[in-house]
Amino acid sequence: MLPFVSRSTGVTLLGRAGRSVSRGSLLPVRALTGAVFGAAVEVAAIIAALALYPSGMGEERHTVRSRLGPPPDGTMPFPAIGADSPVLLVHGMGSNRAIFHVLRRGLRQAGFRRVTELNYCWLSNDVRSAARLLADEVERVCEASGHERVHVIGHSLGGVVARYYVQRMGGDARVHTLVTLGSPHHGTLAAMVPLPNQAIRQLRPGSDVLVELAGPAPGCGTRFVAFHSDLDELIVPTANARLDHPDLQVSNVPVRAVGHVSLPMHGRVVGEVCRVLRDAHVAEPLAAA
């Protein structure tokens, strides 16, 4: 659970006129203050994202290290999931890899040295075609790093793309943990805008892609962690960023007063994502098969 979720302590405060004021009565004021501050941060995040966008248009310089050669006995060792495991970032609609500037730096500071991003054009790729690009990128990362499995973090549409790869294309054999940030797992009414784009239509509630993802997924081996914010202006209703599926291993993490674009840039969210990935291999130290 993120540390900035408010909790009532039952403490009584003293008002100016000597009247006792319950802490609970101040919660609406604090909530409003938090929402105003969060909205201001979101505006700043949008400006920062626009400023960074040109830097993310070129091809990425891959950061995964080359795989070591086989030992003398001819066998190929594969490292266990750990802090040295590759992390692959998948951006959302109207964005590119530049949106992950803060998150990428946070992951590296947390010890994740193999961080790379998938850059794809959402205008020419829908969820399924982008998932195929992701599948190719995961294979490339595994081949280059010598790891059998990776962690994936998807923001917005990127989380749905990654989920499609995991659930419908056998990606659970490659993805240990999938973290989604503000992804419309149950669709968003914001996608009802009359624009002729397949990816946008696939994010509408009840779309063919979302119906497919809601179907059975027995034996899916990936762990899912879905961050959802009460101030997400692009996920309508905001609860649709939760992931609820009877066949999936899911942890839903509520976030307060953080906007949609701010999610991959917010310091406390980034810190929690790093903790989630560290805990994933501490609690379940899987050796790559």
C-alpha positions as CSV (number, residue, x, y, z in Angstrom):
1,M,0.0,0.0,0.0
2,L,1.3,3.4,-0.8
3,P,2.3,5.6,2.2
4,F,0.2,8.6,1.1
5,V,-3.1,6.9,1.6
6,S,-4.7,8.8,4.4
7,R,-5.9,7.1,7.6
8,S,-8.2,8.5,10.3
9,T,-6.5,8.3,13.7
10,G,-9.4,9.6,15.8
11,V,-7.2,12.4,17.2
12,T,-9.2,15.5,18.4
13,L,-7.9,18.9,17.4
14,L,-8.8,22.2,19.1
15,G,-10.5,24.9,17.0
16,R,-9.9,28.7,17.3
17,A,-13.0,29.2,19.4
18,G,-11.9,26.4,21.8
19,R,-14.3,24.0,20.2
20,S,-13.1,20.5,19.6
21,V,-12.8,19.6,16.0
22,S,-12.7,16.0,15.0
23,R,-9.9,15.0,12.7
24,G,-12.5,13.2,10.5
25,S,-14.2,16.6,9.8
26,L,-11.0,17.8,8.3
27,L,-10.7,15.0,5.8
28,P,-12.8,16.6,3.1
29,V,-10.7,19.7,3.3
30,R,-7.5,17.6,3.1
31,A,-9.0,15.7,0.2
32,L,-9.8,18.9,-1.7
33,T,-6.3,20.3,-1.0
34,G,-4.7,17.1,-2.2
35,A,-6.9,17.1,-5.3
36,V,-5.9,20.7,-6.1
37,F,-2.2,20.0,-5.5
38,G,-2.5,16.8,-7.6
39,A,-4.1,18.7,-10.5
40,A,-1.3,21.2,-10.4
41,V,1.3,18.5,-10.5
42,E,-0.5,16.8,-13.4
43,V,-0.4,20.1,-15.4
44,A,3.4,20.3,-14.7
45,A,3.8,16.6,-15.7
46,I,1.9,17.2,-19.0
47,I,4.2,20.2,-19.7
48,A,7.3,18.0,-18.9
49,A,6.0,15.2,-21.0
50,L,5.6,17.5,-24.0
51,A,9.0,19.0,-23.5
52,L,10.6,15.5,-23.3
53,Y,8.7,14.0,-26.2
54,P,11.2,14.9,-28.9
55,S,14.0,13.1,-27.0
56,G,12.0,9.9,-27.1
57,M,11.4,9.8,-30.9
58,G,14.7,8.3,-31.9
59,E,15.7,4.7,-31.5
60,E,16.7,3.7,-28.0
61,R,20.3,2.9,-27.1
62,H,19.7,-0.6,-25.7
63,T,21.0,-0.9,-22.1
64,V,20.9,-4.7,-21.7
65,R,24.3,-6.3,-21.5
66,S,25.5,-8.9,-23.8
67,R,25.1,-12.5,-22.7
68,L,28.3,-14.3,-21.5
69,G,29.4,-17.2,-23.5
70,P,28.6,-20.8,-22.4
71,P,30.8,-22.4,-19.7
72,P,33.2,-25.2,-20.7
73,D,30.7,-28.0,-20.2
74,G,28.5,-26.4,-22.9
75,T,25.5,-25.7,-20.7
76,M,24.0,-22.2,-20.7
77,P,23.3,-20.8,-17.2
78,F,20.2,-18.5,-16.7
79,P,20.2,-16.2,-13.8
80,A,17.3,-16.2,-11.3
81,I,14.8,-13.4,-11.2
82,G,16.5,-10.6,-9.1
83,A,17.5,-7.0,-9.1
84,D,19.7,-7.8,-12.1
85,S,16.7,-9.0,-14.1
86,P,15.7,-7.0,-17.2
87,V,12.8,-4.5,-16.9
88,L,11.0,-3.5,-20.0
89,L,8.9,-0.3,-20.1
90,V,5.9,0.1,-22.4
91,H,4.4,3.6,-23.0
92,G,0.8,4.5,-23.6
93,M,-1.2,6.5,-26.1
94,G,0.1,9.8,-27.3
95,S,3.4,9.1,-25.7
96,N,6.8,7.5,-26.3
97,R,9.7,6.2,-24.2
98,A,10.5,9.7,-22.9
99,I,7.6,9.5,-20.4
100,F,9.7,7.0,-18.4
101,H,12.6,9.4,-17.7
102,V,11.9,9.5,-13.9
103,L,10.9,5.9,-13.6
104,R,14.0,4.7,-15.6
105,R,16.3,6.7,-13.3
106,G,14.5,5.4,-10.2
107,L,14.8,1.8,-11.3
108,R,18.5,2.1,-12.0
109,Q,19.1,3.8,-8.6
110,A,17.2,0.9,-7.0
111,G,19.7,-1.6,-8.6
112,F,17.9,-2.6,-11.8
113,R,20.7,-2.1,-14.3
114,R,19.0,-3.7,-17.3
115,V,16.2,-1.3,-18.2
116,T,14.9,-0.9,-21.7
117,E,11.8,0.5,-23.4
118,L,9.6,-0.5,-26.3
119,N,8.9,2.4,-28.6
120,Y,5.9,1.9,-30.8
121,C,3.5,4.1,-32.8
122,W,0.0,3.9,-31.3
123,L,-1.4,5.6,-34.4
124,S,-0.5,2.7,-36.6
125,N,-0.6,-0.2,-34.1
126,D,-3.6,-1.4,-32.2
127,V,-3.4,-3.5,-29.0
128,R,-2.8,-6.8,-30.8
129,S,-0.2,-5.6,-33.2
130,A,1.6,-3.7,-30.5
131,A,1.6,-6.9,-28.4
132,R,3.4,-8.7,-31.2
133,L,6.0,-6.0,-31.2
134,L,6.3,-6.4,-27.5
135,A,6.7,-10.2,-27.9
136,D,9.6,-9.6,-30.3
137,E,11.2,-7.1,-27.9
138,V,10.9,-9.5,-25.0
139,E,12.7,-12.2,-26.9
140,R,15.4,-9.8,-27.9
141,V,16.0,-8.7,-24.3
142,C,16.0,-12.3,-23.1
143,E,18.5,-13.3,-25.8
144,A,20.8,-10.3,-25.1
145,S,20.7,-10.6,-21.3
146,G,20.7,-14.3,-20.8
147,H,17.5,-14.2,-18.7
148,E,14.5,-16.4,-19.3
149,R,12.1,-13.9,-17.7
150,V,11.6,-10.2,-17.4
151,H,9.6,-7.6,-15.5
152,V,7.3,-5.4,-17.6
153,I,5.9,-2.0,-16.6
154,G,3.1,-0.6,-18.8
155,H,1.6,2.9,-18.6
156,S,-2.0,3.5,-19.8
157,L,-2.5,1.7,-23.1
158,G,0.9,0.1,-22.6
159,G,-0.4,-1.9,-19.7
160,V,-3.3,-3.3,-21.8
161,V,-0.8,-4.2,-24.6
162,A,1.4,-6.0,-22.1
163,R,-1.5,-7.8,-20.5
164,Y,-2.7,-9.0,-24.0
165,Y,0.8,-10.4,-24.6
166,V,0.8,-12.1,-21.3
167,Q,-2.7,-13.6,-21.4
168,R,-3.3,-14.2,-25.0
169,M,0.1,-14.8,-26.6
170,G,1.8,-17.0,-24.0
171,G,3.8,-14.1,-22.6
172,D,3.4,-15.4,-19.0
173,A,6.3,-17.8,-19.8
174,R,8.5,-14.8,-20.2
175,V,7.0,-12.1,-17.9
176,H,7.5,-12.6,-14.1
177,T,5.7,-9.5,-12.9
178,L,3.6,-7.0,-14.9
179,V,3.0,-3.6,-13.3
180,T,0.4,-1.4,-14.9
181,L,0.1,2.3,-14.2
182,G,-3.4,3.8,-14.9
183,S,-4.3,1.2,-17.5
184,P,-8.0,0.9,-18.5
185,H,-8.4,-2.8,-17.8
186,H,-12.1,-2.5,-17.9
187,G,-12.1,0.3,-20.5
188,T,-12.6,4.0,-20.1
189,L,-15.4,6.3,-21.2
190,A,-12.8,8.8,-22.4
191,A,-12.2,6.4,-25.3
192,M,-15.8,7.2,-26.6
193,V,-14.4,10.2,-28.5
194,P,-15.4,9.8,-32.2
195,L,-11.9,9.4,-33.6
196,P,-11.1,6.9,-36.3
197,N,-8.4,5.0,-34.4
198,Q,-8.5,1.3,-33.7
199,A,-6.4,1.5,-30.5
200,I,-8.8,4.1,-29.0
201,R,-11.9,1.9,-29.9
202,Q,-10.3,-1.1,-28.2
203,L,-10.1,0.8,-24.9
204,R,-13.9,1.4,-24.9
205,P,-15.8,-0.6,-22.3
206,G,-17.0,-3.9,-23.8
207,S,-14.6,-3.8,-26.8
208,D,-13.6,-7.0,-28.4
209,V,-10.1,-6.8,-26.9
210,L,-11.4,-6.2,-23.4
211,V,-14.0,-9.0,-23.7
212,E,-11.2,-11.3,-24.9
213,L,-9.0,-10.3,-21.9
214,A,-11.9,-10.9,-19.5
215,G,-12.1,-14.5,-20.7
216,P,-10.6,-17.5,-18.9
217,A,-6.8,-17.5,-18.3
218,P,-6.1,-20.7,-16.5
219,G,-2.6,-21.3,-15.3
220,C,-1.3,-17.8,-16.1
221,G,2.0,-17.6,-14.3
222,T,2.6,-13.8,-14.3
223,R,2.0,-11.7,-11.2
224,F,0.0,-8.6,-11.9
225,V,0.2,-5.3,-9.9
226,A,-2.2,-2.6,-11.0
227,F,-1.8,1.0,-9.8
228,H,-5.0,3.0,-10.0
229,S,-5.5,6.7,-9.0
230,D,-8.6,8.5,-7.8
231,L,-7.4,11.6,-9.7
232,D,-6.9,9.8,-13.1
233,E,-8.6,12.1,-15.5
234,L,-8.3,9.7,-18.5
235,I,-9.7,6.6,-16.8
236,V,-13.5,7.1,-16.4
237,P,-14.5,5.8,-14.0
238,T,-11.2,5.7,-12.2
239,A,-11.9,2.2,-10.7
240,N,-11.6,0.8,-14.2
241,A,-7.8,0.9,-13.8
242,R,-8.2,-1.9,-11.2
243,L,-7.6,-5.4,-12.5
244,D,-10.1,-7.9,-11.4
245,H,-9.9,-11.4,-12.9
246,P,-10.6,-14.7,-11.2
247,D,-7.7,-16.5,-12.9
248,L,-4.9,-13.9,-12.4
249,Q,-2.6,-13.3,-9.5
250,V,-3.4,-9.6,-8.9
251,S,-2.5,-6.9,-6.4
252,N,-4.4,-3.6,-6.8
253,V,-2.6,-0.6,-5.4
254,P,-4.7,2.5,-4.8
255,V,-3.1,5.9,-5.3
256,R,-4.5,9.3,-4.2
257,A,-4.3,12.6,-5.9
258,V,-2.0,11.6,-8.8
259,G,-3.0,12.3,-12.3
260,H,-2.8,10.0,-15.3
261,V,0.4,11.5,-16.9
262,S,2.0,12.0,-13.4
263,L,1.9,8.3,-12.5
264,P,5.2,7.2,-14.1
265,M,6.8,10.5,-12.9
266,H,5.6,10.7,-9.3
267,G,8.4,10.0,-6.8
268,R,6.4,8.0,-4.4
269,V,4.7,5.9,-7.1
270,V,8.2,5.2,-8.6
271,G,9.5,4.2,-5.2
272,E,6.6,1.8,-4.7
273,V,7.1,0.3,-8.1
274,C,10.7,-0.4,-7.3
275,R,9.7,-1.9,-4.0
276,V,7.2,-4.2,-5.8
277,L,9.8,-5.5,-8.2
278,R,12.4,-6.0,-5.4
279,D,9.8,-7.9,-3.3
280,A,8.7,-10.0,-6.3
281,H,12.0,-11.9,-6.4
282,V,12.6,-11.9,-2.6
283,A,9.2,-13.5,-2.0
284,E,9.4,-15.8,-5.0
285,P,13.1,-16.5,-6.0
286,L,12.4,-18.2,-9.3
287,A,15.2,-19.7,-11.2
288,A,14.9,-19.3,-14.9
289,A,14.0,-22.6,-16.6
